[in-house]
Amino acid sequence: MMRSGIFSAVALLALSASAAAQTNSKAAYDELCLSCHKQPQRLSARLANTVEARAKLDDFLVKHYAPDAEKRAAVVDFLYQGK
């Protein structure tokens, strides 16, 4: 009984952290990208899901209106969600 309660609590915390991360990633995208890129799925459809592709996207975003490393990482995470 005690183990299932602990497992449930851990699972709930993990889901909460995941939801918070998705919210922060979307907020970063909305702040930095949404004014020009209304359909993020169109951008993400063209992204390869490799370490090299993520690094290239990060390098590109440094020069493309996303100088803050934390927000840039959140945008990259947002674009790669579901891949």
Secondary structure, DSSP 8 states (H G I E B T S, - for coil): -HHHHHHHHHHHHHHHHHHHHHHHHHHHHHHHTTTT-S-HHHHHTT---SHHHHHHHHHHHHHTT---HHHHHHHHHHHHTT-
